[in-house]
Amino acid sequence: MKARVTITLKNGVLDPQGKAIEGALGALGFSGVGEVRQGKIIDLELAESDRDAAMKTIDEMCRKLLANTVIENYSIDIV
Amino acid sequence: MKARVTITLKNGVLDPQGKAIEGALGALGFSGVGEVRQGKIIDLELAESDRDAAMKTIDEMCRKLLANTVIENYSIDIV
């Protein structure tokens, strides 16, 4: 079973990487670009074939390792 | 208009970050984890209100700045 975890910064958390992209796009001549925020995705392959069990395992992975829940939100999609 | 750009490594490109996550998950006791690949997302706010024009602009942004098309694939979703 394949899953994708999407990790984004919570609202209000400063995102210097996003700001840098915003600045670079402006410098390249792209106008009308508002806020830019960067996040990450993690694609996982799991041996588990039960959807609910997989969701539970991945949720635990996110809390223990993948996401910093103080400043990040995460969402899990089973593909 | 809001858009999300998803950037992933092409197949066959070595992903040390993914490998590190894979190793760390194993060390934490998660078994049955196959390949792990990491990618990134970039959330953009655009002043443009026409969907097709926005797609075209973002595609250009990806080719010029956001993605390294030699080793990365990108996809664009208008939200």
Backbone of each chain as nested JSON, in Angstrom:
{
  "chains": [
    {"id": "A", "residues": [
      {"number": 1, "name": "MET", "atoms": {"N": [0.826, -1.197, 0.0], "CA": [0.0, 0.0, 0.0], "C": [0.868, 1.257, 0.0]}},
      {"number": 2, "name": "LYS", "atoms": {"N": [0.497, 2.197, -0.844], "CA": [1.269, 3.438, -0.915], "C": [0.518, 4.572, -0.232]}},
      {"number": 3, "name": "ALA", "atoms": {"N": [1.267, 5.432, 0.408], "CA": [0.649, 6.567, 1.086], "C": [1.498, 7.806, 0.889]}},
      {"number": 4, "name": "ARG", "atoms": {"N": [0.827, 8.923, 0.928], "CA": [1.54, 10.198, 0.848], "C": [1.212, 11.046, 2.064]}},
      {"number": 5, "name": "VAL", "atoms": {"N": [2.264, 11.478, 2.751], "CA": [2.094, 12.362, 3.899], "C": [2.465, 13.772, 3.453]}},
      {"number": 6, "name": "THR", "atoms": {"N": [1.565, 14.713, 3.683], "CA": [1.827, 16.112, 3.322], "C": [2.018, 16.916, 4.6]}},
      {"number": 7, "name": "ILE", "atoms": {"N": [3.149, 17.572, 4.706], "CA": [3.465, 18.308, 5.925], "C": [3.605, 19.787, 5.584]}},
      {"number": 8, "name": "THR", "atoms": {"N": [2.805, 20.612, 6.248], "CA": [2.864, 22.058, 5.979], "C": [3.065, 22.801, 7.291]}},
      {"number": 9, "name": "LEU", "atoms": {"N": [3.626, 23.967, 7.206], "CA": [3.785, 24.788, 8.404], "C": [2.427, 25.307, 8.85]}},
      {"number": 10, "name": "LYS", "atoms": {"N": [2.226, 25.385, 10.172], "CA": [0.979, 25.951, 10.672], "C": [0.908, 27.429, 10.322]}},
      {"number": 11, "name": "ASN", "atoms": {"N": [-0.324, 27.943, 10.238], "CA": [-0.494, 29.373, 9.996], "C": [0.193, 30.169, 11.092]}},
      {"number": 12, "name": "GLY", "atoms": {"N": [0.837, 31.235, 10.697], "CA": [1.474, 32.094, 11.69], "C": [2.922, 31.734, 11.945]}},
      {"number": 13, "name": "VAL", "atoms": {"N": [3.326, 30.526, 11.525], "CA": [4.731, 30.153, 11.689], "C": [5.523, 30.761, 10.536]}},
      {"number": 14, "name": "LEU", "atoms": {"N": [6.59, 31.456, 10.893], "CA": [7.423, 32.122, 9.888], "C": [8.004, 31.104, 8.923]}},
      {"number": 15, "name": "ASP", "atoms": {"N": [7.989, 31.41, 7.615], "CA": [8.496, 30.484, 6.599], "C": [9.552, 31.183, 5.729]}},
      {"number": 16, "name": "PRO", "atoms": {"N": [10.794, 31.2, 6.181], "CA": [11.844, 31.923, 5.45], "C": [12.068, 31.368, 4.046]}},
      {"number": 17, "name": "GLN", "atoms": {"N": [11.902, 30.045, 3.884], "CA": [12.084, 29.418, 2.58], "C": [11.024, 29.928, 1.596]}},
      {"number": 18, "name": "GLY", "atoms": {"N": [9.781, 30.003, 2.082], "CA": [8.697, 30.538, 1.266], "C": [8.952, 31.989, 0.886]}},
      {"number": 19, "name": "LYS", "atoms": {"N": [9.421, 32.764, 1.86], "CA": [9.719, 34.185, 1.615], "C": [10.806, 34.321, 0.553]}},
      {"number": 20, "name": "ALA", "atoms": {"N": [11.821, 33.436, 0.624], "CA": [12.92, 33.475, -0.342], "C": [12.406, 33.189, -1.752]}},
      {"number": 21, "name": "ILE", "atoms": {"N": [11.505, 32.196, -1.867], "CA": [10.923, 31.864, -3.164], "C": [10.114, 33.056, -3.698]}},
      {"number": 22, "name": "GLU", "atoms": {"N": [9.334, 33.668, -2.786], "CA": [8.526, 34.836, -3.14], "C": [9.42, 35.941, -3.716]}},
      {"number": 23, "name": "GLY", "atoms": {"N": [10.541, 36.194, -3.038], "CA": [11.484, 37.214, -3.487], "C": [12.104, 36.86, -4.827]}},
      {"number": 24, "name": "ALA", "atoms": {"N": [12.465, 35.597, -4.983], "CA": [13.12, 35.159, -6.22], "C": [12.157, 35.236, -7.397]}},
      {"number": 25, "name": "LEU", "atoms": {"N": [10.887, 34.883, -7.173], "CA": [9.898, 34.969, -8.25], "C": [9.727, 36.426, -8.684]}},
      {"number": 26, "name": "GLY", "atoms": {"N": [9.682, 37.318, -7.702], "CA": [9.581, 38.749, -7.999], "C": [10.783, 39.208, -8.823]}},
      {"number": 27, "name": "ALA", "atoms": {"N": [11.97, 38.765, -8.416], "CA": [13.2, 39.169, -9.104], "C": [13.237, 38.637, -10.533]}},
      {"number": 28, "name": "LEU", "atoms": {"N": [12.557, 37.509, -10.768], "CA": [12.507, 36.935, -12.12], "C": [11.439, 37.603, -12.992]}},
      {"number": 29, "name": "GLY", "atoms": {"N": [10.695, 38.524, -12.407], "CA": [9.72, 39.274, -13.185], "C": [8.295, 38.747, -13.106]}},
      {"number": 30, "name": "PHE", "atoms": {"N": [8.06, 37.765, -12.222], "CA": [6.679, 37.289, -12.044], "C": [5.97, 38.239, -11.099]}},
      {"number": 31, "name": "SER", "atoms": {"N": [4.92, 38.895, -11.601], "CA": [4.199, 39.834, -10.741], "C": [2.914, 39.185, -10.241]}},
      {"number": 32, "name": "GLY", "atoms": {"N": [2.3, 39.806, -9.266], "CA": [1.03, 39.299, -8.736], "C": [1.162, 38.04, -7.923]}},
      {"number": 33, "name": "VAL", "atoms": {"N": [2.364, 37.803, -7.393], "CA": [2.537, 36.627, -6.534], "C": [2.332, 37.051, -5.093]}},
      {"number": 34, "name": "GLY", "atoms": {"N": [1.366, 36.444, -4.433], "CA": [1.109, 36.751, -3.024], "C": [1.965, 35.873, -2.139]}},
      {"number": 35, "name": "GLU", "atoms": {"N": [1.366, 35.413, -1.047], "CA": [2.144, 34.62, -0.093], "C": [2.585, 33.281, -0.695]}},
      {"number": 36, "name": "VAL", "atoms": {"N": [3.822, 32.889, -0.41], "CA": [4.335, 31.578, -0.815], "C": [4.727, 30.813, 0.442]}},
      {"number": 37, "name": "ARG", "atoms": {"N": [4.266, 29.574, 0.561], "CA": [4.614, 28.739, 1.714], "C": [5.169, 27.419, 1.198]}},
      {"number": 38, "name": "GLN", "atoms": {"N": [6.24, 26.985, 1.816], "CA": [6.789, 25.693, 1.397], "C": [6.481, 24.605, 2.418]}},
      {"number": 39, "name": "GLY", "atoms": {"N": [6.24, 23.423, 1.911], "CA": [6.02, 22.269, 2.786], "C": [6.713, 21.068, 2.193]}},
      {"number": 40, "name": "LYS", "atoms": {"N": [6.478, 19.901, 2.782], "CA": [7.104, 18.719, 2.19], "C": [6.134, 17.558, 2.097]}},
      {"number": 41, "name": "ILE", "atoms": {"N": [6.485, 16.623, 1.234], "CA": [5.706, 15.398, 1.136], "C": [6.631, 14.212, 1.355]}},
      {"number": 42, "name": "ILE", "atoms": {"N": [6.063, 13.177, 1.924], "CA": [6.82, 11.94, 2.104], "C": [5.974, 10.804, 1.542]}},
      {"number": 43, "name": "ASP", "atoms": {"N": [6.504, 10.131, 0.531], "CA": [5.81, 8.991, -0.069], "C": [6.326, 7.713, 0.569]}},
      {"number": 44, "name": "LEU", "atoms": {"N": [5.398, 6.918, 1.079], "CA": [5.759, 5.694, 1.79], "C": [5.18, 4.473, 1.107]}},
      {"number": 45, "name": "GLU", "atoms": {"N": [5.916, 3.394, 1.148], "CA": [5.362, 2.097, 0.742], "C": [5.26, 1.238, 1.98]}},
      {"number": 46, "name": "LEU", "atoms": {"N": [4.057, 0.724, 2.232], "CA": [3.862, -0.092, 3.429], "C": [3.447, -1.509, 3.057]}},
      {"number": 47, "name": "ALA", "atoms": {"N": [3.916, -2.474, 3.834], "CA": [3.535, -3.862, 3.613], "C": [2.073, -4.083, 4.035]}},
      {"number": 48, "name": "GLU", "atoms": {"N": [1.622, -3.318, 5.022], "CA": [0.252, -3.377, 5.544], "C": [-0.778, -3.253, 4.414]}},
      {"number": 49, "name": "SER", "atoms": {"N": [-1.782, -4.142, 4.404], "CA": [-2.77, -4.043, 3.332], "C": [-4.121, -3.525, 3.82]}},
      {"number": 50, "name": "ASP", "atoms": {"N": [-4.28, -3.433, 5.146], "CA": [-5.527, -2.897, 5.689], "C": [-5.437, -1.381, 5.786]}},
      {"number": 51, "name": "ARG", "atoms": {"N": [-6.405, -0.71, 5.158], "CA": [-6.372, 0.745, 5.06], "C": [-6.359, 1.438, 6.428]}},
      {"number": 52, "name": "ASP", "atoms": {"N": [-7.269, 1.021, 7.309], "CA": [-7.37, 1.666, 8.616], "C": [-6.112, 1.457, 9.453]}},
      {"number": 53, "name": "ALA", "atoms": {"N": [-5.58, 0.228, 9.395], "CA": [-4.37, -0.068, 10.154], "C": [-3.204, 0.775, 9.617]}},
      {"number": 54, "name": "ALA", "atoms": {"N": [-3.15, 0.915, 8.28], "CA": [-2.088, 1.707, 7.671], "C": [-2.192, 3.167, 8.114]}},
      {"number": 55, "name": "MET", "atoms": {"N": [-3.41, 3.704, 8.095], "CA": [-3.617, 5.093, 8.516], "C": [-3.129, 5.299, 9.944]}},
      {"number": 56, "name": "LYS", "atoms": {"N": [-3.451, 4.321, 10.801], "CA": [-3.087, 4.425, 12.214], "C": [-1.564, 4.404, 12.373]}},
      {"number": 57, "name": "THR", "atoms": {"N": [-0.927, 3.486, 11.626], "CA": [0.533, 3.38, 11.706], "C": [1.196, 4.673, 11.217]}},
      {"number": 58, "name": "ILE", "atoms": {"N": [0.701, 5.186, 10.093], "CA": [1.317, 6.391, 9.527], "C": [1.093, 7.591, 10.449]}},
      {"number": 59, "name": "ASP", "atoms": {"N": [-0.09, 7.637, 11.065], "CA": [-0.359, 8.725, 12.005], "C": [0.662, 8.692, 13.141]}},
      {"number": 60, "name": "GLU", "atoms": {"N": [0.964, 7.481, 13.609], "CA": [1.954, 7.338, 14.685], "C": [3.349, 7.766, 14.183]}},
      {"number": 61, "name": "MET", "atoms": {"N": [3.674, 7.362, 12.931], "CA": [4.96, 7.768, 12.341], "C": [5.084, 9.285, 12.312]}},
      {"number": 62, "name": "CYS", "atoms": {"N": [3.981, 9.948, 11.922], "CA": [3.995, 11.403, 11.81], "C": [4.253, 12.034, 13.168]}},
      {"number": 63, "name": "ARG", "atoms": {"N": [3.537, 11.521, 14.191], "CA": [3.68, 12.124, 15.513], "C": [5.06, 11.867, 16.102]}},
      {"number": 64, "name": "LYS", "atoms": {"N": [5.61, 10.677, 15.814], "CA": [6.9, 10.311, 16.412], "C": [8.112, 10.832, 15.643]}},
      {"number": 65, "name": "LEU", "atoms": {"N": [7.987, 10.94, 14.319], "CA": [9.186, 11.264, 13.543], "C": [8.978, 12.289, 12.431]}},
      {"number": 66, "name": "LEU", "atoms": {"N": [7.95, 12.071, 11.615], "CA": [7.906, 12.802, 10.348], "C": [7.57, 14.287, 10.494]}},
      {"number": 67, "name": "ALA", "atoms": {"N": [6.652, 14.591, 11.406], "CA": [6.227, 15.988, 11.533], "C": [6.596, 16.538, 12.906]}},
      {"number": 68, "name": "ASN", "atoms": {"N": [6.858, 17.815, 12.948], "CA": [7.043, 18.503, 14.215], "C": [5.705, 19.157, 14.538]}},
      {"number": 69, "name": "THR", "atoms": {"N": [4.916, 18.49, 15.381], "CA": [3.513, 18.917, 15.553], "C": [3.374, 20.253, 16.282]}},
      {"number": 70, "name": "VAL", "atoms": {"N": [4.475, 20.756, 16.817], "CA": [4.412, 22.082, 17.451], "C": [4.201, 23.16, 16.377]}},
      {"number": 71, "name": "ILE", "atoms": {"N": [4.886, 22.994, 15.249], "CA": [4.812, 24.037, 14.218], "C": [4.256, 23.532, 12.885]}},
      {"number": 72, "name": "GLU", "atoms": {"N": [4.01, 22.224, 12.769], "CA": [3.582, 21.688, 11.48], "C": [2.252, 20.928, 11.556]}},
      {"number": 73, "name": "ASN", "atoms": {"N": [1.481, 21.026, 10.501], "CA": [0.298, 20.195, 10.304], "C": [0.654, 19.073, 9.346]}},
      {"number": 74, "name": "TYR", "atoms": {"N": [-0.028, 17.938, 9.48], "CA": [0.202, 16.889, 8.496], "C": [-1.117, 16.293, 8.05]}},
      {"number": 75, "name": "SER", "atoms": {"N": [-1.131, 15.787, 6.815], "CA": [-2.305, 15.052, 6.355], "C": [-1.827, 13.797, 5.639]}},
      {"number": 76, "name": "ILE", "atoms": {"N": [-2.633, 12.758, 5.707], "CA": [-2.242, 11.458, 5.16], "C": [-3.22, 11.055, 4.067]}},
      {"number": 77, "name": "ASP", "atoms": {"N": [-2.704, 10.706, 2.902], "CA": [-3.548, 10.185, 1.823], "C": [-3.067, 8.799, 1.452]}},
      {"number": 78, "name": "ILE", "atoms": {"N": [-3.994, 7.845, 1.506], "CA": [-3.661, 6.512, 1.022], "C": [-3.896, 6.519, -0.489]}},
      {"number": 79, "name": "VAL", "atoms": {"N": [-2.892, 6.117, -1.243], "CA": [-3.009, 6.196, -2.711], "C": [-3.621, 4.892, -3.267]}}
    ]},
    {"id": "B", "residues": [
      {"number": 1, "name": "MET", "atoms": {"N": [-6.184, 33.569, -6.573], "CA": [-6.216, 32.141, -6.866], "C": [-5.07, 31.425, -6.159]}},
      {"number": 2, "name": "LYS", "atoms": {"N": [-5.403, 30.301, -5.55], "CA": [-4.36, 29.549, -4.853], "C": [-3.959, 28.323, -5.648]}},
      {"number": 3, "name": "ALA", "atoms": {"N": [-2.691, 27.989, -5.601], "CA": [-2.214, 26.813, -6.316], "C": [-1.195, 26.072, -5.458]}},
      {"number": 4, "name": "ARG", "atoms": {"N": [-1.124, 24.782, -5.696], "CA": [-0.115, 23.972, -5.011], "C": [0.754, 23.268, -6.046]}},
      {"number": 5, "name": "VAL", "atoms": {"N": [2.053, 23.476, -5.948], "CA": [3.0, 22.795, -6.826], "C": [3.62, 21.651, -6.034]}},
      {"number": 6, "name": "THR", "atoms": {"N": [3.569, 20.456, -6.587], "CA": [4.169, 19.292, -5.938], "C": [5.396, 18.865, -6.722]}},
      {"number": 7, "name": "ILE", "atoms": {"N": [6.519, 18.81, -6.055], "CA": [7.78, 18.486, -6.724], "C": [8.339, 17.194, -6.143]}},
      {"number": 8, "name": "THR", "atoms": {"N": [8.542, 16.219, -7.008], "CA": [9.084, 14.93, -6.542], "C": [10.313, 14.574, -7.366]}},
      {"number": 9, "name": "LEU", "atoms": {"N": [11.172, 13.766, -6.789], "CA": [12.343, 13.3, -7.531], "C": [11.906, 12.309, -8.595]}},
      {"number": 10, "name": "LYS", "atoms": {"N": [12.559, 12.34, -9.757], "CA": [12.256, 11.359, -10.793], "C": [12.668, 9.97, -10.325]}},
      {"number": 11, "name": "ASN", "atoms": {"N": [12.019, 8.968, -10.892], "CA": [12.398, 7.592, -10.58], "C": [13.859, 7.366, -10.936]}},
      {"number": 12, "name": "GLY", "atoms": {"N": [14.542, 6.651, -10.071], "CA": [15.928, 6.336, -10.364], "C": [16.906, 7.34, -9.789]}},
      {"number": 13, "name": "VAL", "atoms": {"N": [16.393, 8.521, -9.414], "CA": [17.282, 9.503, -8.781], "C": [17.429, 9.143, -7.308]}},
      {"number": 14, "name": "LEU", "atoms": {"N": [18.661, 9.067, -6.852], "CA": [18.944, 8.704, -5.472], "C": [18.336, 9.716, -4.505]}},
      {"number": 15, "name": "ASP", "atoms": {"N": [17.706, 9.226, -3.43], "CA": [17.052, 10.108, -2.472], "C": [17.578, 9.831, -1.058]}},
      {"number": 16, "name": "PRO", "atoms": {"N": [18.692, 10.456, -0.696], "CA": [19.311, 10.182, 0.604], "C": [18.397, 10.545, 1.781]}},
      {"number": 17, "name": "GLN", "atoms": {"N": [17.604, 11.62, 1.599], "CA": [16.696, 12.045, 2.661], "C": [15.635, 10.974, 2.918]}},
      {"number": 18, "name": "GLY", "atoms": {"N": [15.105, 10.42, 1.811], "CA": [14.131, 9.338, 1.931], "C": [14.741, 8.124, 2.599]}},
      {"number": 19, "name": "LYS", "atoms": {"N": [15.957, 7.799, 2.22], "CA": [16.654, 6.649, 2.809], "C": [16.844, 6.854, 4.311]}},
      {"number": 20, "name": "ALA", "atoms": {"N": [17.173, 8.096, 4.703], "CA": [17.383, 8.407, 6.119], "C": [16.085, 8.207, 6.909]}},
      {"number": 21, "name": "ILE", "atoms": {"N": [14.968, 8.652, 6.318], "CA": [13.661, 8.487, 6.972], "C": [13.347, 7.001, 7.117]}},
      {"number": 22, "name": "GLU", "atoms": {"N": [13.6, 6.262, 6.03], "CA": [13.379, 4.808, 6.03], "C": [14.154, 4.157, 7.184]}},
      {"number": 23, "name": "GLY", "atoms": {"N": [15.428, 4.526, 7.307], "CA": [16.265, 3.973, 8.37], "C": [15.752, 4.355, 9.747]}},
      {"number": 24, "name": "ALA", "atoms": {"N": [15.34, 5.622, 9.888], "CA": [14.877, 6.105, 11.19], "C": [13.576, 5.425, 11.6]}},
      {"number": 25, "name": "LEU", "atoms": {"N": [12.673, 5.197, 10.622], "CA": [11.411, 4.513, 10.928], "C": [11.704, 3.093, 11.404]}},
      {"number": 26, "name": "GLY", "atoms": {"N": [12.642, 2.434, 10.722], "CA": [13.033, 1.083, 11.135], "C": [13.597, 1.083, 12.547]}},
      {"number": 27, "name": "ALA", "atoms": {"N": [14.443, 2.072, 12.842], "CA": [15.059, 2.169, 14.166], "C": [14.027, 2.429, 15.251]}},
      {"number": 28, "name": "LEU", "atoms": {"N": [12.909, 3.08, 14.877], "CA": [11.838, 3.354, 15.842], "C": [10.907, 2.157, 16.015]}},
      {"number": 29, "name": "GLY", "atoms": {"N": [11.151, 1.088, 15.269], "CA": [10.359, -0.123, 15.441], "C": [9.217, -0.291, 14.455]}},
      {"number": 30, "name": "PHE", "atoms": {"N": [9.12, 0.614, 13.462], "CA": [8.075, 0.446, 12.447], "C": [8.564, -0.573, 11.421]}},
      {"number": 31, "name": "SER", "atoms": {"N": [7.869, -1.693, 11.322], "CA": [8.301, -2.709, 10.362], "C": [7.427, -2.645, 9.113]}},
      {"number": 32, "name": "GLY", "atoms": {"N": [7.853, -3.306, 8.071], "CA": [7.055, -3.352, 6.845], "C": [7.057, -2.054, 6.067]}},
      {"number": 33, "name": "VAL", "atoms": {"N": [8.07, -1.223, 6.299], "CA": [8.162, 0.02, 5.53], "C": [9.052, -0.21, 4.317]}},
      {"number": 34, "name": "GLY", "atoms": {"N": [8.488, -0.012, 3.143], "CA": [9.266, -0.18, 1.92], "C": [9.972, 1.104, 1.567]}},
      {"number": 35, "name": "GLU", "atoms": {"N": [9.993, 1.423, 0.283], "CA": [10.723, 2.616, -0.144], "C": [10.071, 3.903, 0.376]}},
      {"number": 36, "name": "VAL", "atoms": {"N": [10.901, 4.832, 0.803], "CA": [10.427, 6.146, 1.229], "C": [11.082, 7.195, 0.332]}},
      {"number": 37, "name": "ARG", "atoms": {"N": [10.266, 8.104, -0.222], "CA": [10.808, 9.174, -1.077], "C": [10.287, 10.501, -0.549]}},
      {"number": 38, "name": "GLN", "atoms": {"N": [11.18, 11.477, -0.492], "CA": [10.732, 12.783, -0.037], "C": [10.621, 13.76, -1.192]}},
      {"number": 39, "name": "GLY", "atoms": {"N": [9.627, 14.628, -1.124], "CA": [9.467, 15.671, -2.125], "C": [9.06, 16.954, -1.433]}},
      {"number": 40, "name": "LYS", "atoms": {"N": [8.7, 17.954, -2.219], "CA": [8.272, 19.192, -1.571], "C": [7.04, 19.778, -2.236]}},
      {"number": 41, "name": "ILE", "atoms": {"N": [6.36, 20.603, -1.475], "CA": [5.216, 21.313, -2.039], "C": [5.439, 22.81, -1.868]}},
      {"number": 42, "name": "ILE", "atoms": {"N": [4.922, 23.559, -2.802], "CA": [4.987, 25.011, -2.702], "C": [3.585, 25.55, -2.921]}},
      {"number": 43, "name": "ASP", "atoms": {"N": [3.054, 26.22, -1.91], "CA": [1.719, 26.816, -2.016], "C": [1.867, 28.279, -2.422]}},
      {"number": 44, "name": "LEU", "atoms": {"N": [1.168, 28.624, -3.478], "CA": [1.279, 29.976, -4.035], "C": [-0.056, 30.69, -4.019]}},
      {"number": 45, "name": "GLU", "atoms": {"N": [-0.013, 31.994, -3.8], "CA": [-1.205, 32.818, -3.999], "C": [-0.948, 33.718, -5.187]}},
      {"number": 46, "name": "LEU", "atoms": {"N": [-1.836, 33.668, -6.158], "CA": [-1.646, 34.478, -7.355], "C": [-2.786, 35.482, -7.521]}},
      {"number": 47, "name": "ALA", "atoms": {"N": [-2.438, 36.67, -8.043], "CA": [-3.463, 37.681, -8.305], "C": [-4.303, 37.271, -9.514]}},
      {"number": 48, "name": "GLU", "atoms": {"N": [-3.687, 36.542, -10.445], "CA": [-4.345, 36.065, -11.672], "C": [-5.647, 35.329, -11.344]}},
      {"number": 49, "name": "SER", "atoms": {"N": [-6.73, 35.652, -12.079], "CA": [-7.988, 34.971, -11.78], "C": [-8.38, 33.97, -12.87]}},
      {"number": 50, "name": "ASP", "atoms": {"N": [-7.693, 34.024, -14.012], "CA": [-7.979, 33.068, -15.082], "C": [-7.176, 31.788, -14.87]}},
      {"number": 51, "name": "ARG", "atoms": {"N": [-7.894, 30.673, -14.841], "CA": [-7.291, 29.391, -14.51], "C": [-6.166, 28.993, -15.483]}},
      {"number": 52, "name": "ASP", "atoms": {"N": [-6.455, 29.107, -16.773], "CA": [-5.472, 28.689, -17.781], "C": [-4.224, 29.569, -17.749]}},
      {"number": 53, "name": "ALA", "atoms": {"N": [-4.455, 30.87, -17.591], "CA": [-3.32, 31.793, -17.533], "C": [-2.479, 31.492, -16.299]}},
      {"number": 54, "name": "ALA", "atoms": {"N": [-3.148, 31.191, -15.188], "CA": [-2.434, 30.876, -13.941], "C": [-1.589, 29.614, -14.118]}},
      {"number": 55, "name": "MET", "atoms": {"N": [-2.191, 28.583, -14.727], "CA": [-1.46, 27.336, -14.971], "C": [-0.203, 27.599, -15.794]}},
      {"number": 56, "name": "LYS", "atoms": {"N": [-0.362, 28.442, -16.824], "CA": [0.749, 28.742, -17.725], "C": [1.871, 29.472, -16.969]}},
      {"number": 57, "name": "THR", "atoms": {"N": [1.465, 30.46, -16.157], "CA": [2.449, 31.213, -15.377], "C": [3.192, 30.294, -14.406]}},
      {"number": 58, "name": "ILE", "atoms": {"N": [2.435, 29.44, -13.717], "CA": [3.067, 28.572, -12.713], "C": [3.979, 27.559, -13.388]}},
      {"number": 59, "name": "ASP", "atoms": {"N": [3.558, 27.08, -14.553], "CA": [4.418, 26.151, -15.295], "C": [5.755, 26.811, -15.62]}},
      {"number": 60, "name": "GLU", "atoms": {"N": [5.683, 28.072, -16.002], "CA": [6.908, 28.809, -16.307], "C": [7.757, 28.99, -15.041]}},
      {"number": 61, "name": "MET", "atoms": {"N": [7.078, 29.297, -13.925], "CA": [7.789, 29.426, -12.638], "C": [8.536, 28.136, -12.296]}},
      {"number": 62, "name": "CYS", "atoms": {"N": [7.854, 27.011, -12.532], "CA": [8.451, 25.708, -12.207], "C": [9.7, 25.481, -13.042]}},
      {"number": 63, "name": "ARG", "atoms": {"N": [9.588, 25.765, -14.34], "CA": [10.725, 25.506, -15.226], "C": [11.882, 26.455, -14.94]}},
      {"number": 64, "name": "LYS", "atoms": {"N": [11.557, 27.692, -14.57], "CA": [12.613, 28.682, -14.357], "C": [13.226, 28.652, -12.973]}},
      {"number": 65, "name": "LEU", "atoms": {"N": [12.418, 28.299, -11.97], "CA": [12.934, 28.43, -10.599], "C": [12.603, 27.265, -9.668]}},
      {"number": 66, "name": "LEU", "atoms": {"N": [11.332, 26.876, -9.647], "CA": [10.894, 26.009, -8.545], "C": [11.416, 24.585, -8.63]}},
      {"number": 67, "name": "ALA", "atoms": {"N": [11.454, 24.025, -9.829], "CA": [11.872, 22.626, -9.968], "C": [13.154, 22.525, -10.773]}},
      {"number": 68, "name": "ASN", "atoms": {"N": [13.945, 21.527, -10.459], "CA": [15.115, 21.202, -11.264], "C": [14.683, 20.067, -12.191]}},
      {"number": 69, "name": "THR", "atoms": {"N": [14.309, 20.441, -13.417], "CA": [13.657, 19.461, -14.3], "C": [14.59, 18.34, -14.769]}},
      {"number": 70, "name": "VAL", "atoms": {"N": [15.871, 18.463, -14.486], "CA": [16.779, 17.37, -14.815], "C": [16.503, 16.151, -13.916]}},
      {"number": 71, "name": "ILE", "atoms": {"N": [16.243, 16.438, -12.645], "CA": [16.056, 15.329, -11.691], "C": [14.677, 15.318, -11.036]}},
      {"number": 72, "name": "GLU", "atoms": {"N": [13.861, 16.335, -11.286], "CA": [12.575, 16.416, -10.581], "C": [11.379, 16.502, -11.526]}},
      {"number": 73, "name": "ASN", "atoms": {"N": [10.277, 15.906, -11.099], "CA": [8.986, 16.086, -11.765], "C": [8.176, 17.094, -10.963]}},
      {"number": 74, "name": "TYR", "atoms": {"N": [7.282, 17.808, -11.648], "CA": [6.396, 18.685, -10.888], "C": [4.97, 18.549, -11.392]}},
      {"number": 75, "name": "SER", "atoms": {"N": [4.028, 18.779, -10.501], "CA": [2.631, 18.837, -10.925], "C": [1.988, 20.049, -10.26]}},
      {"number": 76, "name": "ILE", "atoms": {"N": [1.004, 20.605, -10.95], "CA": [0.373, 21.842, -10.485], "C": [-1.107, 21.595, -10.242]}},
      {"number": 77, "name": "ASP", "atoms": {"N": [-1.582, 21.961, -9.06], "CA": [-3.019, 21.874, -8.775], "C": [-3.529, 23.253, -8.416]}},
      {"number": 78, "name": "ILE", "atoms": {"N": [-4.55, 23.672, -9.143], "CA": [-5.213, 24.929, -8.776], "C": [-6.245, 24.583, -7.709]}},
      {"number": 79, "name": "VAL", "atoms": {"N": [-6.179, 25.284, -6.584], "CA": [-7.074, 24.937, -5.458], "C": [-8.386, 25.732, -5.533]}}
    ]}
  ]
}
